[in-house]
Amino acid sequence: MDARTRGAAAFRPHDHSSCAASILSHAEKVAAAAGLRLTPVRRRTLEILLEEHRALGAYEVLDRLAQEGFGNKPPVAYRALDFLVEQGFAHRIRRLNAFTACMHPGEAHAPAFLICSRCGAVAEAPAEPVRAALDAAAGQLGFVIERTNIEAVGLCPACREAA
């Protein structure tokens, strides 16, 4: 499945368990190849993020982890989320102060996040042309971009139809 198809899946009905299992399996292979440990709490945190195509706050993740016996102190969730973000298995959605699973773990990519203002669905869309344009604009000013976070808020197809 290519990047565009994976991004579109967030906004349409699909076999989500298959989608999540595929991404989790790929993340496990990437982690193993890099010599990283997906500890039980890190793995479960990624599974929680993969359960829906929406962003979850750290405390939502912590509540789920606590219900499942992983501890109820904020560092439990924050350490797992930080690891997942650092390793490219998850992204932080700054506008929502929340996290979402990466749909392309282990791949170098420049995503844009499309956030539905009604239902909260989040799609990770390829944004290489946007990043290239931003790099060019910054370069004209002698600026080198180290990191970007592109987020757009609007209505997903289902919410747009319902409006």
C-alpha positions in Angstrom: 0.0 0.0 0.0 1.5 3.4 -1.0 1.6 6.5 1.2 -1.4 8.1 -0.5 -3.5 4.9 0.0 -2.5 4.6 3.6 -3.3 8.2 4.3 -6.8 7.9 2.7 -7.6 4.9 4.8 -8.0 7.1 7.8 -11.0 8.7 6.2 -12.8 5.7 4.9 -14.1 2.4 6.2 -11.4 -0.4 6.0 -10.1 -3.4 7.8 -8.4 -1.5 10.5 -7.1 -4.5 12.4 -5.2 -5.6 9.3 -3.9 -2.1 8.8 -2.7 -1.8 12.4 -1.2 -5.3 12.4 0.7 -4.6 9.2 2.2 -1.4 10.6 3.0 -3.0 14.0 4.8 -5.9 12.2 6.8 -3.4 10.1 7.7 -1.3 13.2 8.9 -4.5 15.0 11.1 -5.4 12.0 12.5 -1.9 11.9 13.2 -1.9 15.6 14.9 -5.3 15.5 17.1 -4.2 12.5 18.2 -1.1 14.5 18.9 -3.1 17.6 16.1 -1.4 19.5 13.8 -3.0 22.1 10.1 -2.7 21.8 9.5 -3.4 25.5 6.0 -4.6 26.5 5.0 -1.0 27.5 6.4 0.5 24.3 4.8 -2.2 22.1 1.4 -1.8 23.9 1.6 2.0 23.6 2.1 1.7 19.8 -0.8 -0.8 19.7 -3.0 1.7 21.5 -2.0 4.4 19.0 -2.8 2.1 16.1 -6.3 1.2 17.3 -7.8 4.2 15.6 -6.8 6.8 13.1 -6.9 9.6 15.6 -4.5 11.3 17.9 -4.4 10.4 21.6 -3.2 12.5 24.5 -0.6 11.1 26.8 -3.1 10.8 29.6 -5.5 8.8 27.4 -2.6 6.5 26.7 -1.7 6.4 30.4 -5.3 5.5 31.4 -5.2 2.5 29.0 -1.8 1.4 30.1 -2.9 1.6 33.8 -6.0 -0.4 33.1 -3.8 -3.1 31.7 -1.4 -3.2 34.6 1.5 -1.1 33.2 1.5 1.5 35.9 -0.4 4.7 36.5 2.4 7.3 36.7 2.8 9.8 33.9 6.4 8.9 33.1 5.3 5.4 32.0 3.3 6.9 29.1 5.7 9.7 28.4 8.8 7.5 28.2 7.1 5.1 25.9 5.7 7.9 23.7 9.0 9.7 23.6 10.8 6.5 22.5 8.2 5.9 19.8 8.5 9.5 18.5 12.3 9.5 18.6 12.4 6.2 16.7 9.9 7.4 14.1 7.1 4.9 15.1 4.8 7.8 16.2 4.3 11.5 15.6 3.4 14.3 18.0 0.5 16.4 16.7 1.4 19.7 18.3 -2.0 21.4 17.7 -3.7 18.7 19.7 -0.9 18.0 22.1 -1.4 14.4 21.2 0.3 11.5 19.5 -0.6 9.3 16.5 1.1 6.2 15.2 3.3 6.7 12.2 1.9 5.0 9.1 5.4 4.7 7.6 7.7 3.5 10.4 11.3 3.3 9.3 10.8 5.3 6.2 12.3 8.8 5.7 9.3 10.9 4.9 7.9 14.4 5.4 4.2 14.0 6.5 1.5 16.5 6.8 -1.3 15.8 9.3 -4.9 16.3 8.2 -7.0 16.7 11.3 -10.8 16.5 11.1 -12.2 19.3 13.3 -15.5 17.3 13.9 -14.6 13.6 14.5 -10.9 14.0 15.3 -9.7 11.6 12.7 -6.1 12.1 11.7 -4.6 11.2 8.3 -0.9 11.2 7.6 -0.4 12.5 4.1 2.7 12.7 2.0 4.0 16.3 2.0 7.4 16.1 0.3 6.4 18.9 -2.2 5.4 21.2 0.6 8.6 20.5 2.5 10.7 21.1 -0.7 9.0 24.5 -1.1 9.5 25.4 2.5 13.2 24.4 2.3 13.6 26.5 -0.8 12.0 29.5 0.8 14.1 29.1 3.9 17.2 28.6 1.9 16.7 32.0 0.2 17.0 33.5 3.6 20.1 31.4 4.5 18.0 29.3 7.0 18.3 25.6 7.3 15.2 23.8 8.5 15.9 21.0 11.0 12.4 19.9 11.7 8.9 20.7 10.5 5.4 19.8 11.7 2.8 20.4 9.1 -0.8 20.2 10.3 -4.0 21.2 8.6 -7.5 21.3 10.2 -10.7 20.7 8.2 -13.4 18.2 7.6 -12.9 14.6 6.6 -15.1 13.3 3.7 -17.7 11.7 6.1 -18.1 14.9 8.2 -18.2 17.1 5.1 -21.0 14.9 3.7 -22.9 15.1 7.0 -22.6 18.9 7.1 
